[in-house]
Amino acid sequence: MLDATVRLWTRRFTYSWREPMRANGQAGADPAVLHRSRLEAFVVRARRVEAHSLAADWDALVALAGMPYVVTVLGNGEVHILQECPAEEVVESAAARIRPLLLEGDACSYLKALAAVGYFCRDLSHDTAWVKTARTEWRTRTEPNAEREGGYQVMLADTAAGWTAELDDRKLATAWIYGDVVHHDTELLEETDPFGLSERFRAAVPLIAWSMVKAIELLNYIRVLQADGLLGLPMQLFDREVVLTSTRWEHTARAYAAPVGTPPPPDALTPFGDEWVPVSGSTVLRHADD
């Protein structure tokens, strides 16, 4: 008989700051240029996160980050627990958009962007305090080995075989992201296999939603700093296309045909040679599989 136990921890976090922020980059590099380039990368990625369908309803996204559930007392010593999540495919696409922000090695990582904000606001005590708190929050929630006082533990026991297993929600969430979705980490999948795909997904949903919330909050913070003239980022960065709003392409063009093997013009400025004949009349061309 397989027995599953979920233990909830109190969702409290203690904020602390022990490491000074510093620009990481090549020796002699202008730190302002380095931090500005990281902010540019973050803004583009965070705007993609902001445009995701899960973020369309802000209140719902914030609620999802806390993984709400309904407990109904049945009156016979048991309770009924109900949790409802978006479709896995929806969360999967959100995970793909948020993943680079989780990786400190990526140019657009959340922590690099946060360090950049700290650099440009280093003389502003209120902003510096906000950056410190946000950094601690992010590390506490996303790093697998960071100490924390919130979350839950899943414990399994097979009374017939005599084995037990336990993992916290953060490890299960990591396994879903890097085992089931963006990679196929066999070690993570093997470690979490007793808990199944459902437990991995259930743990990942609030982490993905929470990361989206924090990324969008930082994006809006950057927008305010930009408006105040503190960052000096290109204005088109906040308007350029970052997601496709339509996946239908329809336009008018000139078409040419030539015998198979005829080389095309070497570039877009070179006119077509005499062997290329304009397509005219009522000919309908269709690109399809042979």
C-alpha positions as a Markdown table, in Angstrom:
| # | Residue | x | y | z |
|---|---|---|---|---|
| 1 | Met | 0.0 | 0.0 | 0.0 |
| 2 | Leu | 1.4 | 3.4 | -1.0 |
| 3 | Asp | 0.8 | 6.2 | 1.5 |
| 4 | Ala | 1.4 | 9.8 | 0.5 |
| 5 | Thr | 1.8 | 12.6 | 3.1 |
| 6 | Val | 2.1 | 16.3 | 2.4 |
| 7 | Arg | 3.4 | 18.5 | 5.1 |
| 8 | Leu | 3.0 | 22.3 | 4.8 |
| 9 | Trp | 5.5 | 24.7 | 6.1 |
| 10 | Thr | 4.6 | 28.2 | 7.2 |
| 11 | Arg | 5.1 | 30.7 | 4.3 |
| 12 | Arg | 7.5 | 33.1 | 6.0 |
| 13 | Phe | 10.8 | 34.4 | 4.7 |
| 14 | Thr | 13.6 | 36.1 | 6.5 |
| 15 | Tyr | 15.4 | 38.7 | 4.4 |
| 16 | Ser | 19.1 | 39.2 | 4.7 |
| 17 | Trp | 21.9 | 40.6 | 2.7 |
| 18 | Arg | 25.5 | 39.4 | 2.9 |
| 19 | Glu | 27.0 | 39.9 | -0.5 |
| 20 | Pro | 27.9 | 43.2 | -2.1 |
| 21 | Met | 26.6 | 43.6 | -5.6 |
| 22 | Arg | 29.3 | 43.9 | -8.2 |
| 23 | Ala | 29.4 | 43.9 | -12.0 |
| 24 | Asn | 30.6 | 40.7 | -13.5 |
| 25 | Gly | 32.4 | 41.0 | -16.8 |
| 26 | Gln | 35.6 | 41.4 | -18.6 |
| 27 | Ala | 38.5 | 43.2 | -16.9 |
| 28 | Gly | 38.4 | 46.9 | -17.7 |
| 29 | Ala | 34.9 | 46.8 | -19.1 |
| 30 | Asp | 32.7 | 49.9 | -18.5 |
| 31 | Pro | 30.3 | 48.6 | -15.8 |
| 32 | Ala | 27.6 | 51.0 | -16.9 |
| 33 | Val | 27.7 | 49.5 | -20.5 |
| 34 | Leu | 27.8 | 46.0 | -19.1 |
| 35 | His | 24.8 | 46.5 | -16.8 |
| 36 | Arg | 22.9 | 48.4 | -19.5 |
| 37 | Ser | 23.3 | 45.5 | -21.9 |
| 38 | Arg | 22.0 | 43.1 | -19.3 |
| 39 | Leu | 19.0 | 45.3 | -18.6 |
| 40 | Glu | 18.3 | 45.4 | -22.4 |
| 41 | Ala | 18.4 | 41.6 | -22.5 |
| 42 | Phe | 16.1 | 41.3 | -19.5 |
| 43 | Val | 13.5 | 43.7 | -20.8 |
| 44 | Val | 13.1 | 41.8 | -24.0 |
| 45 | Arg | 12.7 | 38.5 | -22.2 |
| 46 | Ala | 10.5 | 39.9 | -19.4 |
| 47 | Arg | 8.2 | 41.5 | -22.0 |
| 48 | Arg | 7.7 | 38.0 | -23.5 |
| 49 | Val | 6.8 | 36.7 | -20.1 |
| 50 | Glu | 4.4 | 39.7 | -19.6 |
| 51 | Ala | 2.7 | 38.9 | -22.9 |
| 52 | His | 2.0 | 35.2 | -21.9 |
| 53 | Ser | -1.6 | 34.3 | -21.5 |
| 54 | Leu | -1.1 | 33.3 | -17.9 |
| 55 | Ala | -0.2 | 37.0 | -17.2 |
| 56 | Ala | -3.4 | 38.3 | -18.8 |
| 57 | Asp | -5.2 | 38.1 | -15.5 |
| 58 | Trp | -2.8 | 39.6 | -13.0 |
| 59 | Asp | -4.8 | 38.7 | -9.9 |
| 60 | Ala | -5.2 | 35.1 | -11.1 |
| 61 | Leu | -1.5 | 34.9 | -11.7 |
| 62 | Val | -0.6 | 36.2 | -8.2 |
| 63 | Ala | -3.1 | 33.7 | -6.7 |
| 64 | Leu | -1.6 | 30.8 | -8.7 |
| 65 | Ala | 1.8 | 31.7 | -7.3 |
| 66 | Gly | 0.5 | 30.8 | -3.9 |
| 67 | Met | -1.1 | 27.6 | -5.2 |
| 68 | Pro | -4.5 | 28.0 | -3.7 |
| 69 | Tyr | -6.5 | 24.9 | -2.6 |
| 70 | Val | -9.8 | 24.2 | -1.0 |
| 71 | Val | -10.1 | 21.9 | 2.0 |
| 72 | Thr | -13.5 | 20.4 | 2.8 |
| 73 | Val | -14.0 | 18.6 | 6.1 |
| 74 | Leu | -16.0 | 15.4 | 5.4 |
| 75 | Gly | -17.0 | 14.8 | 9.0 |
| 76 | Asn | -15.5 | 11.3 | 9.3 |
| 77 | Gly | -12.0 | 12.2 | 10.2 |
| 78 | Glu | -11.1 | 12.9 | 6.6 |
| 79 | Val | -10.8 | 16.0 | 4.4 |
| 80 | His | -11.2 | 16.6 | 0.7 |
| 81 | Ile | -8.5 | 18.7 | -0.9 |
| 82 | Leu | -9.1 | 20.4 | -4.3 |
| 83 | Gln | -6.4 | 22.1 | -6.4 |
| 84 | Glu | -7.0 | 23.3 | -9.9 |
| 85 | Cys | -4.2 | 24.3 | -12.3 |
| 86 | Pro | -4.0 | 25.6 | -15.8 |
| 87 | Ala | -3.5 | 23.0 | -18.6 |
| 88 | Glu | 0.0 | 21.6 | -18.5 |
| 89 | Glu | 0.7 | 22.8 | -22.1 |
| 90 | Val | 0.0 | 26.4 | -21.0 |
| 91 | Val | 2.3 | 26.2 | -18.0 |
| 92 | Glu | 4.9 | 24.5 | -20.2 |
| 93 | Ser | 5.0 | 27.4 | -22.6 |
| 94 | Ala | 5.3 | 29.8 | -19.6 |
| 95 | Ala | 8.2 | 27.7 | -18.3 |
| 96 | Ala | 10.0 | 28.0 | -21.6 |
| 97 | Arg | 9.7 | 31.8 | -21.5 |
| 98 | Ile | 10.8 | 32.1 | -17.8 |
| 99 | Arg | 13.7 | 29.6 | -17.9 |
| 100 | Pro | 16.4 | 32.0 | -19.1 |
| 101 | Leu | 15.6 | 34.3 | -16.2 |
| 102 | Leu | 16.3 | 31.4 | -13.8 |
| 103 | Leu | 19.8 | 30.8 | -15.2 |
| 104 | Glu | 22.5 | 33.0 | -13.7 |
| 105 | Gly | 24.7 | 32.3 | -16.7 |
| 106 | Asp | 22.2 | 33.8 | -19.2 |
| 107 | Ala | 22.6 | 37.5 | -20.1 |
| 108 | Cys | 18.9 | 38.1 | -19.3 |
| 109 | Ser | 18.9 | 36.4 | -15.9 |
| 110 | Tyr | 16.8 | 38.0 | -13.2 |
| 111 | Leu | 19.7 | 38.3 | -10.8 |
| 112 | Lys | 21.9 | 40.0 | -13.4 |
| 113 | Ala | 19.1 | 42.5 | -14.2 |
| 114 | Leu | 18.6 | 43.1 | -10.5 |
| 115 | Ala | 22.3 | 43.7 | -10.0 |
| 116 | Ala | 22.1 | 46.2 | -12.9 |
| 117 | Val | 19.3 | 48.1 | -11.2 |
| 118 | Gly | 21.3 | 48.1 | -8.0 |
| 119 | Tyr | 24.2 | 49.6 | -9.9 |
| 120 | Phe | 22.3 | 52.5 | -11.4 |
| 121 | Cys | 20.5 | 53.1 | -8.1 |
| 122 | Arg | 23.5 | 52.7 | -5.8 |
| 123 | Asp | 23.1 | 56.2 | -4.4 |
| 124 | Leu | 19.3 | 55.8 | -3.7 |
| 125 | Ser | 18.7 | 54.1 | -0.4 |
| 126 | His | 15.0 | 53.2 | -1.0 |
| 127 | Asp | 15.8 | 51.5 | -4.3 |
| 128 | Thr | 18.9 | 49.8 | -2.9 |
| 129 | Ala | 16.8 | 48.3 | -0.1 |
| 130 | Trp | 14.2 | 47.1 | -2.6 |
| 131 | Val | 16.9 | 45.4 | -4.7 |
| 132 | Lys | 18.3 | 43.6 | -1.6 |
| 133 | Thr | 14.9 | 42.3 | -0.6 |
| 134 | Ala | 14.1 | 41.2 | -4.1 |
| 135 | Arg | 17.4 | 39.4 | -4.5 |
| 136 | Thr | 16.9 | 37.5 | -1.3 |
| 137 | Glu | 13.3 | 36.5 | -2.2 |
| 138 | Trp | 14.4 | 35.2 | -5.6 |
| 139 | Arg | 17.3 | 33.1 | -4.2 |
| 140 | Thr | 15.1 | 31.8 | -1.4 |
| 141 | Arg | 12.4 | 30.7 | -3.8 |
| 142 | Thr | 14.3 | 29.5 | -6.8 |
| 143 | Glu | 17.6 | 28.0 | -5.6 |
| 144 | Pro | 17.3 | 24.3 | -4.7 |
| 145 | Asn | 19.6 | 24.5 | -1.7 |
| 146 | Ala | 18.7 | 27.9 | -0.3 |
| 147 | Glu | 17.4 | 27.9 | 3.3 |
| 148 | Arg | 13.7 | 28.8 | 3.6 |
| 149 | Glu | 10.8 | 28.5 | 6.0 |
| 150 | Gly | 8.0 | 28.1 | 3.4 |
| 151 | Gly | 6.9 | 25.3 | 1.1 |
| 152 | Tyr | 5.9 | 21.7 | 1.6 |
| 153 | Gln | 7.3 | 18.2 | 1.8 |
| 154 | Val | 5.9 | 15.2 | 0.1 |
| 155 | Met | 6.5 | 11.8 | 1.8 |
| 156 | Leu | 5.8 | 8.4 | 0.4 |
| 157 | Ala | 5.8 | 5.0 | 2.0 |
| 158 | Asp | 5.3 | 1.5 | 0.6 |
| 159 | Thr | 4.2 | -0.6 | 3.6 |
| 160 | Ala | 4.5 | -3.8 | 1.6 |
| 161 | Ala | 8.0 | -3.2 | 0.3 |
| 162 | Gly | 9.1 | -1.3 | 3.3 |
| 163 | Trp | 10.6 | 1.8 | 1.6 |
| 164 | Thr | 10.0 | 5.5 | 2.1 |
| 165 | Ala | 10.9 | 8.6 | 0.1 |
| 166 | Glu | 10.5 | 12.3 | 0.5 |
| 167 | Leu | 11.2 | 15.4 | -1.5 |
| 168 | Asp | 10.3 | 19.1 | -1.1 |
| 169 | Asp | 8.3 | 21.0 | -3.6 |
| 170 | Arg | 11.3 | 22.9 | -4.9 |
| 171 | Lys | 13.1 | 19.7 | -6.0 |
| 172 | Leu | 9.9 | 18.3 | -7.6 |
| 173 | Ala | 9.4 | 21.6 | -9.5 |
| 174 | Thr | 13.0 | 21.6 | -10.7 |
| 175 | Ala | 12.5 | 18.0 | -11.9 |
| 176 | Trp | 9.4 | 19.0 | -14.0 |
| 177 | Ile | 11.2 | 22.0 | -15.5 |
| 178 | Tyr | 14.5 | 20.3 | -16.3 |
| 179 | Gly | 13.3 | 16.7 | -16.6 |
| 180 | Asp | 9.9 | 16.9 | -18.3 |
| 181 | Val | 9.9 | 20.2 | -20.2 |
| 182 | Val | 13.0 | 22.1 | -21.3 |
| 183 | His | 15.5 | 19.2 | -20.9 |
| 184 | His | 15.4 | 15.5 | -20.2 |
| 185 | Asp | 17.5 | 15.3 | -17.0 |
| 186 | Thr | 17.5 | 11.6 | -16.4 |
| 187 | Glu | 18.9 | 11.9 | -12.9 |
| 188 | Leu | 16.2 | 14.3 | -11.8 |
| 189 | Leu | 13.5 | 12.1 | -13.4 |
| 190 | Glu | 14.8 | 9.0 | -11.7 |
| 191 | Glu | 15.0 | 10.7 | -8.3 |
| 192 | Thr | 11.4 | 11.9 | -8.6 |
| 193 | Asp | 10.0 | 8.9 | -10.4 |
| 194 | Pro | 8.2 | 7.5 | -7.2 |
| 195 | Phe | 6.3 | 10.8 | -7.0 |
| 196 | Gly | 5.1 | 10.8 | -10.6 |
| 197 | Leu | 4.5 | 13.5 | -13.2 |
| 198 | Ser | 1.5 | 14.9 | -11.3 |
| 199 | Glu | 3.5 | 15.8 | -8.2 |
| 200 | Arg | 6.3 | 17.3 | -10.3 |
| 201 | Phe | 3.8 | 19.5 | -12.2 |
| 202 | Arg | 1.8 | 20.4 | -9.1 |
| 203 | Ala | 5.0 | 21.7 | -7.5 |
| 204 | Ala | 6.2 | 23.5 | -10.6 |
| 205 | Val | 3.0 | 25.5 | -11.2 |
| 206 | Pro | 3.4 | 28.0 | -8.3 |
| 207 | Leu | 7.1 | 28.4 | -8.9 |
| 208 | Ile | 6.5 | 29.3 | -12.6 |
| 209 | Ala | 3.7 | 31.7 | -11.7 |
| 210 | Trp | 5.7 | 33.3 | -8.9 |
| 211 | Ser | 8.7 | 33.8 | -11.2 |
| 212 | Met | 6.5 | 35.4 | -13.7 |
| 213 | Val | 5.1 | 37.8 | -11.1 |
| 214 | Lys | 8.6 | 38.8 | -10.0 |
| 215 | Ala | 9.9 | 39.2 | -13.5 |
| 216 | Ile | 7.0 | 41.5 | -14.4 |
| 217 | Glu | 7.3 | 43.5 | -11.2 |
| 218 | Leu | 11.0 | 44.0 | -12.0 |
| 219 | Leu | 10.2 | 45.0 | -15.6 |
| 220 | Asn | 7.7 | 47.6 | -14.3 |
| 221 | Tyr | 10.3 | 48.8 | -11.8 |
| 222 | Ile | 12.8 | 49.3 | -14.7 |
| 223 | Arg | 10.1 | 51.2 | -16.7 |
| 224 | Val | 9.8 | 53.7 | -13.8 |
| 225 | Leu | 13.5 | 54.1 | -13.5 |
| 226 | Gln | 13.8 | 54.6 | -17.3 |
| 227 | Ala | 11.1 | 57.2 | -17.2 |
| 228 | Asp | 13.0 | 59.0 | -14.4 |
| 229 | Gly | 16.1 | 59.1 | -16.7 |
| 230 | Leu | 18.2 | 56.8 | -14.5 |
| 231 | Leu | 19.0 | 54.0 | -17.0 |
| 232 | Gly | 19.5 | 55.5 | -20.4 |
| 233 | Leu | 18.1 | 52.5 | -22.3 |
| 234 | Pro | 17.0 | 52.8 | -25.9 |
| 235 | Met | 13.3 | 53.7 | -25.9 |
| 236 | Gln | 12.5 | 51.3 | -28.8 |
| 237 | Leu | 13.4 | 48.5 | -26.4 |
| 238 | Phe | 10.0 | 48.9 | -24.7 |
| 239 | Asp | 8.1 | 49.0 | -27.9 |
| 240 | Arg | 9.8 | 46.5 | -30.3 |
| 241 | Glu | 8.0 | 43.3 | -31.2 |
| 242 | Val | 8.8 | 40.5 | -28.8 |
| 243 | Val | 5.9 | 38.1 | -29.5 |
| 244 | Leu | 3.9 | 37.3 | -32.5 |
| 245 | Thr | 0.3 | 38.5 | -32.4 |
| 246 | Ser | -0.5 | 36.8 | -35.7 |
| 247 | Thr | 0.9 | 33.7 | -37.4 |
| 248 | Arg | -0.6 | 34.3 | -40.8 |
| 249 | Trp | 1.5 | 35.9 | -43.5 |
| 250 | Glu | -0.1 | 37.5 | -46.5 |
| 251 | His | 1.6 | 39.9 | -48.9 |
| 252 | Thr | 2.1 | 40.9 | -52.5 |
| 253 | Ala | 5.4 | 40.2 | -54.2 |
| 254 | Arg | 7.0 | 39.6 | -57.6 |
| 255 | Ala | 7.8 | 36.0 | -58.4 |
| 256 | Tyr | 10.3 | 34.6 | -60.9 |
| 257 | Ala | 11.0 | 31.1 | -62.3 |
| 258 | Ala | 14.1 | 29.5 | -63.8 |
| 259 | Pro | 15.3 | 26.0 | -64.8 |
| 260 | Val | 16.3 | 23.8 | -61.9 |
| 261 | Gly | 19.9 | 24.5 | -60.9 |
| 262 | Thr | 19.9 | 28.1 | -61.9 |
| 263 | Pro | 21.8 | 30.1 | -59.2 |
| 264 | Pro | 19.8 | 32.8 | -57.5 |
| 265 | Pro | 21.1 | 36.4 | -57.3 |
| 266 | Pro | 23.9 | 36.7 | -54.8 |
| 267 | Asp | 22.1 | 39.3 | -52.7 |
| 268 | Ala | 18.9 | 41.3 | -52.5 |
| 269 | Leu | 20.3 | 44.2 | -54.5 |
| 270 | Thr | 21.4 | 42.2 | -57.6 |
| 271 | Pro | 18.6 | 42.0 | -60.2 |
| 272 | Phe | 17.5 | 38.7 | -61.6 |
| 273 | Gly | 19.3 | 37.5 | -64.7 |
| 274 | Asp | 17.8 | 36.8 | -68.1 |
| 275 | Glu | 17.3 | 33.1 | -67.3 |
| 276 | Trp | 14.8 | 34.2 | -64.6 |
| 277 | Val | 11.3 | 34.8 | -66.1 |
| 278 | Pro | 8.6 | 36.7 | -64.2 |
| 279 | Val | 5.6 | 34.6 | -63.3 |
| 280 | Ser | 2.5 | 36.1 | -64.9 |
| 281 | Gly | -1.0 | 35.3 | -66.0 |
| 282 | Ser | -3.3 | 33.4 | -63.8 |
| 283 | Thr | -0.7 | 30.8 | -62.6 |
| 284 | Val | -1.2 | 29.7 | -59.0 |
| 285 | Leu | 1.9 | 28.4 | -57.2 |
| 286 | Arg | 1.6 | 26.3 | -54.1 |
| 287 | His | 4.4 | 25.2 | -51.9 |
| 288 | Ala | 3.6 | 21.7 | -50.8 |
| 289 | Asp | 5.3 | 18.4 | -50.1 |
| 290 | Asp | 6.1 | 16.3 | -53.2 |
